């Protein structure tokens, strides 16, 4: 029930400022696209065989990646829930979270180290006298990469859902003598089904806009997606008409996708599974043991081996000669500066939006208006980063030197790109403070800065620290916008790693991976402790 206390107009100032910042970037990009777009452009795009082929492949690879990720996650989630008592399984669940937040270019590096022509798979096959051929570039490589990032995410959500099954349910299943089929149909499947479609929707969205994976592993025009095609049309061909046509198709498809996610997806848990132990009646049977062993082994091949392919070559690349590389440290400096600035801006915008959402929803009862305002923070689902970058490029190319202004443009787009994650971490904490403290603060006359300093910030600070750390680390690993605006003078670590992988300088790329991991991990740890108030915890 809304708390209808007085709401001074000044309380909406932070939200209005945050909304204005988002709209300024999106509107500028929209102006750039609209200046070259028309109904004829969209009609031409719909009759252009290349555009249709790229759009079809974009949807196809996202759908197939989603299907494989979800289908392979189900047996691993069931096995992990049954075998939680094993240290190896608990470690895999922890690493499942790590795989999902690993910067994309780092994950791709690990996959190339594993599956490339000189990778571990080919080396092992050569020892057996076999030649698996080159399969990493093209649709197969894209699917392998998407499985690495998204199968662990799906499995973690499913284990979380299975944790919600009560101990009484398991005891009743044991008393009734349920077999494997009955346990799955009557107990596990209803729990899994509750998170299946929301998880699939998120994975589809991530694969639909998987710029870095497809740019690196696509292997050519036959296996490319709309965002990569937009980037290539602007950066290499300077075919503005085709870039705008591709962008319009991207907006239509992404808008449809965002509507589907809004209709289907509920909030998914970001915290790891609870780790609660349940006395399941099927834990000692031989059949489940064999099934679980196979599922756990397959999961290890999908996301544990690529993690090893990241860590081991990175450690081997740490040599004094490579540590003296000036290009490496220049890129590291740009990455840290851009990421930290983008993270701080995103956190500021997120706090402002959620402050206004709290006033509109819990206090005034304008639930739809509050949801719409919070939804603006996820506009990146409709206008992905590369699309925003393309629009800004077209809007500003006659006004400023876009390549000299690359840091500001990359910061602006990345701040919006990571905003959905900031809102996801901060939203529950902000709603909790409203539910617990609104009436008490009103009755005691605590308002404005005093309320923020004494009541709100102490409760929001841990979530804010986590949000800032994750947002900053994600911005540090972004390849999309910097690939469009980067230059020899302004290069970040993801772009440097991509360039060195393309030149087959894998050892030098591994050095960049090591530094990027240190920066991303260090930002999460330091910002969680300092901004989150955990330095003395």
C-alpha positions in Angstrom: 0.0 0.0 0.0 1.5 3.4 -1.0 2.6 5.8 1.7 1.0 9.0 0.6 3.1 11.5 2.5 4.0 14.8 1.0 6.6 14.6 -1.8 8.4 17.9 -2.5 9.4 18.5 -6.2 13.1 18.6 -5.3 13.1 14.9 -4.6 12.7 14.2 -8.3 15.7 16.3 -9.3 18.2 13.4 -9.1 15.9 11.2 -11.2 15.3 14.0 -13.8 19.0 14.6 -14.1 19.7 10.8 -14.6 16.9 10.6 -17.1 18.2 13.6 -19.0 21.7 12.1 -19.2 20.3 8.9 -20.7 18.1 10.6 -23.1 20.9 13.0 -24.2 23.0 10.0 -25.3 20.2 8.1 -26.8 18.6 11.1 -28.5 22.0 12.2 -30.0 22.4 8.7 -31.4 18.9 8.7 -32.7 19.4 12.0 -34.5 22.5 10.6 -36.2 20.6 7.6 -37.4 17.4 9.5 -38.3 19.4 12.0 -40.4 20.2 9.2 -42.8 17.1 7.1 -42.4 13.7 7.1 -44.0 10.9 4.8 -44.8 12.6 4.1 -48.1 15.8 3.1 -46.1 13.9 0.5 -44.0 12.1 -0.8 -47.1 15.4 -1.1 -48.9 16.9 -2.9 -45.9 14.0 -5.4 -46.0 14.7 -6.2 -49.6 18.5 -6.3 -49.3 19.6 -9.9 -49.4 22.7 -9.2 -47.3 20.7 -7.5 -44.5 18.1 -10.2 -44.4 20.8 -12.9 -44.3 22.6 -11.1 -41.4 19.4 -10.5 -39.5 18.4 -14.2 -40.0 21.8 -15.4 -38.8 21.6 -13.0 -35.8 18.3 -14.6 -34.6 19.4 -18.1 -35.5 22.6 -18.2 -33.6 21.0 -16.5 -30.6 18.2 -19.0 -30.6 20.5 -22.0 -31.1 22.9 -20.8 -28.4 20.0 -20.3 -26.0 18.6 -23.7 -26.6 21.9 -25.5 -26.2 22.8 -23.4 -23.0 19.5 -24.2 -21.3 19.3 -27.9 -22.4 22.9 -28.6 -21.2 22.4 -26.6 -18.0 19.5 -28.8 -16.8 21.4 -32.0 -16.3 24.3 -30.1 -14.7 22.0 -28.2 -12.4 20.3 -31.4 -11.3 23.7 -33.1 -10.7 25.2 -30.1 -8.9 22.2 -30.0 -6.6 22.4 -33.7 -5.8 26.2 -33.6 -5.3 26.6 -30.4 -3.5 28.5 -32.2 -0.7 31.4 -32.7 -3.1 34.1 -30.0 -2.9 34.7 -30.2 -6.7 31.0 -29.4 -7.3 30.9 -26.5 -4.9 34.0 -25.1 -6.7 32.3 -25.5 -10.1 29.3 -23.6 -8.9 31.6 -20.8 -7.7 33.4 -20.8 -11.0 30.0 -20.7 -12.8 29.5 -17.2 -11.5 33.0 -16.3 -12.6 32.5 -17.5 -16.1 29.4 -15.3 -16.6 31.1 -12.0 -15.5 34.4 -12.8 -17.3 35.1 -10.0 -19.8 34.1 -11.4 -23.2 37.5 -10.9 -24.9 39.1 -12.9 -22.0 36.7 -15.7 -22.4 37.2 -15.8 -26.2 41.0 -15.9 -25.6 40.6 -19.0 -23.4 38.4 -20.7 -26.0 41.0 -20.0 -28.8 43.7 -21.4 -26.5 41.7 -24.5 -26.1 40.2 -25.0 -29.6 42.5 -23.0 -31.9 44.8 -24.6 -34.5 47.6 -24.6 -31.9 45.3 -25.2 -29.0 45.1 -28.0 -26.4 42.4 -30.0 -28.3 44.5 -30.1 -31.5 47.6 -30.9 -29.6 45.9 -33.8 -27.9 44.3 -35.0 -31.1 47.8 -34.9 -32.8 49.2 -37.2 -30.1 46.5 -39.7 -31.1 47.1 -39.2 -34.8 43.9 -37.3 -35.4 43.1 -34.0 -37.1 39.8 -32.4 -35.9 40.3 -29.6 -38.5 39.6 -25.9 -38.0 36.2 -25.5 -36.4 36.7 -22.6 -34.0 35.8 -19.8 -36.5 32.2 -19.6 -37.7 29.0 -20.8 -36.1 30.7 -23.6 -34.2 33.1 -21.2 -32.5 30.3 -18.8 -31.7 28.2 -21.6 -30.1 31.2 -22.8 -28.0 31.8 -19.3 -26.7 28.1 -18.7 -25.9 28.0 -22.0 -24.1 31.0 -21.0 -22.0 29.4 -17.8 -20.9 25.7 -18.7 -20.6 25.4 -22.4 -19.7 27.0 -21.7 -16.2 24.6 -18.8 -15.8 21.6 -20.9 -16.6 22.8 -23.7 -14.4 23.4 -21.4 -11.4 19.8 -20.0 -11.7 18.4 -23.6 -11.9 20.4 -24.7 -8.8 19.0 -21.6 -7.1 15.5 -22.7 -8.0 16.1 -26.3 -6.8 17.3 -24.8 -3.5 13.8 -23.5 -3.1 12.3 -27.0 -2.9 11.5 -27.6 0.8 13.1 -30.4 2.9 9.6 -31.6 3.6 9.0 -32.2 -0.1 12.2 -34.3 -0.3 11.1 -36.3 2.8 7.7 -36.9 1.3 9.3 -38.1 -2.0 11.4 -40.6 0.0 8.4 -41.8 2.0 6.4 -42.4 -1.2 9.3 -44.1 -2.9 9.5 -41.8 -5.9 11.7 -43.0 -8.8 13.9 -40.7 -10.9 11.2 -40.0 -13.4 8.7 -39.0 -10.7 11.2 -36.8 -8.9 12.0 -34.9 -12.1 8.4 -34.6 -13.2 6.8 -33.7 -9.9 9.5 -31.9 -8.0 12.4 -30.7 -10.1 10.6 -29.7 -13.3 8.1 -27.3 -11.6 11.0 -25.6 -9.8 13.1 -25.4 -13.0 10.2 -24.3 -15.2 9.8 -21.2 -13.0 13.2 -19.8 -14.0 13.5 -21.5 -17.4 11.9 -18.8 -19.6 13.3 -15.8 -17.7 16.8 -17.3 -18.0 16.3 -18.2 -21.7 15.1 -14.6 -22.4 18.2 -13.1 -20.8 20.6 -15.5 -22.6 18.9 -14.9 -25.9 19.3 -11.1 -25.4 23.0 -11.6 -24.6 23.6 -13.8 -27.6 21.6 -11.5 -29.9 24.0 -8.6 -29.1 27.2 -10.7 -28.7 29.4 -8.3 -30.6 32.9 -9.3 -29.2 32.3 -13.1 -29.6 31.1 -12.8 -33.2 33.7 -10.2 -34.2 36.5 -12.5 -33.0 35.1 -15.9 -33.8 32.7 -15.2 -36.7 35.2 -15.9 -39.3 33.7 -13.8 -42.1 30.5 -12.5 -43.6 28.7 -15.9 -43.6 28.7 -15.9 -39.8 28.1 -12.3 -38.6 25.4 -10.5 -36.7 23.8 -7.1 -37.1 26.1 -5.3 -34.6 29.2 -6.6 -36.3 27.9 -5.7 -39.7 27.1 -2.2 -38.5 30.7 -1.8 -37.2 32.2 -3.1 -40.4 30.0 -0.9 -42.6 31.1 2.2 -40.7 34.7 1.4 -39.8 36.0 -0.3 -42.9 33.5 0.3 -45.8 32.1 3.7 -44.7 28.8 2.6 -46.2 26.5 4.9 -44.2 23.3 3.8 -46.0 23.9 0.1 -45.3 25.0 0.9 -41.7 21.7 2.8 -41.1 19.6 0.1 -42.8 21.2 -2.5 -40.5 20.7 -0.3 -37.5 17.0 0.1 -38.3 16.6 -3.7 -38.5 18.5 -4.0 -35.3 16.2 -1.6 -33.5 13.0 -3.4 -34.8 14.3 -6.8 -33.7 15.8 -5.6 -30.4 12.6 -3.7 -29.6 10.6 -6.8 -30.2 13.0 -8.8 -28.0 12.8 -6.2 -25.2 9.0 -6.5 -25.2 9.2 -10.3 -25.0 11.6 -10.0 -22.1 9.4 -7.6 -20.3 6.5 -9.9 -20.7 8.2 -13.1 -19.8 11.1 -12.4 -17.6 11.0 -11.9 -13.9 13.9 -10.8 -11.7 16.6 -13.4 -11.6 18.8 -14.0 -8.6 22.2 -12.4 -8.8 23.5 -13.9 -5.6 25.0 -17.4 -5.7 23.0 -20.5 -4.7 22.3 -20.8 -1.0 24.4 -24.0 -0.5 21.7 -25.6 1.7 22.0 -29.3 1.9 18.9 -31.4 1.3 18.5 -35.1 2.1 17.4 -36.2 -1.4 16.1 -39.8 -1.7 18.0 -40.3 -5.0 21.5 -39.4 -3.9 22.8 -43.0 -3.4 21.3 -44.7 -6.4 23.7 -46.0 -9.1 21.7 -44.5 -12.0 21.9 -40.9 -10.8 25.6 -41.3 -9.9 26.4 -42.3 -13.5 24.2 -39.5 -14.9 25.6 -36.9 -12.5 29.2 -37.9 -13.3 28.6 -37.5 -17.0 26.8 -34.2 -16.6 29.6 -32.8 -14.3 32.3 -33.9 -16.7 30.5 -32.3 -19.7 30.1 -29.0 -17.7 33.8 -29.1 -16.9 34.6 -29.4 -20.6 32.3 -26.5 -21.4 33.5 -23.9 -18.9 36.2 -25.2 -16.6 38.8 -26.0 -19.4 38.4 -22.6 -21.0 39.0 -21.0 -17.6 42.2 -23.0 -17.4 43.0 -21.8 -20.9 42.8 -18.3 -19.6 44.8 -18.6 -16.4 47.7 -20.9 -17.4 48.8 -19.0 -20.6 48.4 -15.7 -18.8 50.7 -16.8 -16.0 53.2 -18.2 -18.5 53.2 -14.8 -20.3 54.3 -12.8 -17.2 57.9 -12.2 -18.3 60.0 -9.1 -17.6 60.2 -8.3 -21.3 56.5 -8.2 -21.8 56.0 -6.2 -18.5 58.1 -3.5 -20.1 55.7 -3.1 -23.1 54.6 0.6 -23.1 51.6 -0.1 -25.3 50.3 -2.6 -22.7 50.5 -0.1 -19.8 49.1 2.8 -22.0 46.1 0.5 -22.8 45.8 -0.5 -19.2 45.7 3.2 -18.1 42.9 4.0 -20.6 41.0 0.9 -19.6 41.1 1.7 -15.9 40.3 5.4 -16.4 37.4 4.8 -18.8 36.0 1.9 -16.7 36.1 3.8 -13.4 34.6 7.0 -14.8 31.8 5.0 -16.6 31.1 3.0 -13.4 30.8 6.1 -11.3 28.5 7.9 -13.8 26.3 4.8 -14.1 26.1 4.5 -10.3 25.1 8.1 -10.0 22.5 7.8 -12.7 21.2 4.6 -11.1 20.8 6.2 -7.7 19.0 9.2 -9.1 16.6 7.0 -11.1 15.8 4.7 -8.2 15.3 7.7 -5.9 12.6 9.0 -8.2 11.2 5.5 -8.7 10.9 5.2 -4.9 8.9 8.4 -4.7 6.6 7.5 -7.6 5.9 3.9 -6.5 5.9 3.2 -2.8 5.1 6.8 -1.8 2.7 8.0 -4.5 1.4 4.7 -5.7 2.2 5.5 -9.4 3.5 2.0 -10.0 3.4 2.0 -13.8 5.1 5.4 -14.0 7.8 4.0 -11.6 8.2 0.9 -13.7 8.5 2.9 -16.9 11.1 5.2 -15.4 13.2 2.2 -14.1 12.7 0.6 -17.5 14.4 3.5 -19.2 17.6 2.4 -17.5 17.4 -0.8 -19.5 17.1 1.0 -22.9 20.4 -0.7 -23.9 18.3 -3.8 -24.7 16.7 -1.8 -27.6 19.7 0.3 -28.5 22.8 -1.9 -27.8 26.2 -0.2 -27.3 27.5 -0.6 -30.8 24.2 0.9 -32.1 24.5 3.9 -29.8 28.1 4.3 -30.9 27.2 4.2 -34.5 24.5 6.8 -34.0 26.9 9.1 -32.1 29.5 8.6 -34.8 27.0 9.7 -37.5 25.6 12.6 -35.4 29.0 14.1 -34.4 31.4 13.3 -37.2 31.0 16.8 -38.8 31.0 18.5 -35.4 34.0 17.1 -33.6 36.9 14.7 -34.1 35.2 11.6 -33.0 38.4 9.6 -32.7 40.1 12.3 -30.5 36.9 12.4 -28.4 36.8 8.6 -28.1 37.3 8.4 -24.3 34.2 10.6 -23.7 32.1 8.8 -26.2 33.1 5.4 -24.9 32.5 6.5 -21.3 29.0 7.8 -22.1 27.9 4.6 -23.9 29.5 2.3 -21.4 27.8 4.1 -18.5 24.4 3.4 -20.1 25.4 -0.2 -21.1 26.2 -1.2 -17.5 23.2 0.7 -16.0 20.8 -2.4 -16.0 23.2 -4.2 -13.7 23.5 -1.2 -11.4 19.7 -1.0 -11.2 19.5 -4.8 -10.6 21.9 -4.6 -7.6 20.5 -1.3 -6.2 16.8 -1.7 -6.8 16.0 -4.3 -4.1 18.0 -2.3 -1.5 16.2 0.9 -2.4 12.8 -0.7 -2.2 13.7 -2.2 1.1 14.6 1.2 2.6 11.3 2.6 1.4 9.3 -0.2 2.9 11.1 -0.1 6.3 11.8 3.6 6.8 9.4 5.9 4.9 6.7 6.2 7.7 9.3 6.4 10.5 11.3 9.1 8.7 8.1 11.1 8.0 6.9 10.9 11.6 10.3 12.0 12.9 10.7 14.8 10.3 13.9 13.3 8.8 14.1 14.4 5.2 16.5 15.4 2.4 20.2 15.2 3.1 19.7 14.1 6.7 17.7 11.1 5.6 20.2 10.2 2.9 23.2 10.5 5.2 21.7 8.8 8.3 19.2 6.3 6.9 19.4 5.6 3.2 23.2 5.5 2.4 24.2 3.2 5.3 21.7 0.6 4.0 22.4 1.2 0.3 26.2 1.3 0.6 27.0 -2.5 0.4 24.8 -2.9 -2.7 26.2 0.3 -4.1 29.8 -1.0 -3.6 28.9 -4.3 -5.4 27.1 -2.4 -8.2 30.0 -0.1 -8.7 32.6 -2.9 -8.7 30.7 -5.0 -11.2 29.8 -2.1 -13.4 33.4 -0.9 -13.5 34.7 -4.4 -14.2 32.2 -4.8 -17.1 33.1 -1.5 -18.6 36.8 -2.4 -18.4 36.2 -5.5 -20.5 34.0 -3.8 -23.1 35.2 -4.2 -26.7 32.2 -2.9 -28.7 32.4 0.9 -28.6 36.2 1.2 -28.4 36.4 -1.0 -31.5 34.4 1.7 -33.3 36.2 4.8 -32.0 39.6 3.4 -31.0 42.9 4.7 -32.6 46.6 4.0 -32.1 46.6 6.8 -29.5 43.5 5.6 -27.7 43.4 1.8 -27.2 42.1 -0.1 -24.3 43.2 -3.6 -23.2 40.2 -5.5 -24.8 41.0 -3.8 -28.1 44.8 -4.5 -27.7 44.1 -8.1 -26.9 41.8 -8.4 -30.0 44.4 -6.9 -32.2 47.2 -9.1 -31.0 45.0 -12.2 -31.3 44.2 -11.2 -34.8 48.0 -10.9 -35.5 48.5 -14.4 -33.9 50.6 -12.9 -31.1 49.0 -15.1 -28.6 51.7 -14.7 -25.9 51.5 -11.0 -26.1 47.7 -11.2 -26.0 48.0 -13.5 -22.9 50.0 -10.7 -21.2 47.1 -8.3 -21.9 44.6 -10.9 -20.6 46.6 -11.2 -17.3 46.6 -7.4 -16.8 42.9 -7.0 -17.7 42.1 -9.8 -15.2 44.0 -8.0 -12.5 42.3 -4.7 -13.3 38.8 -6.1 -13.5 39.2 -8.3 -10.4 41.0 -5.5 -8.5 38.3 -3.0 -9.3 35.6 -5.4 -8.0 37.5 -6.2 -4.8 38.7 -2.6 -4.0 35.4 -0.9 -4.8 33.3 -3.4 -2.9 35.5 -2.8 0.1 35.8 1.0 -0.1 32.6 2.2 -1.7 30.7 -0.6 0.0 32.0 0.2 3.4 33.7 -3.1 3.9 37.2 -1.9 4.4 37.0 -2.5 8.1 34.6 -5.4 8.1 
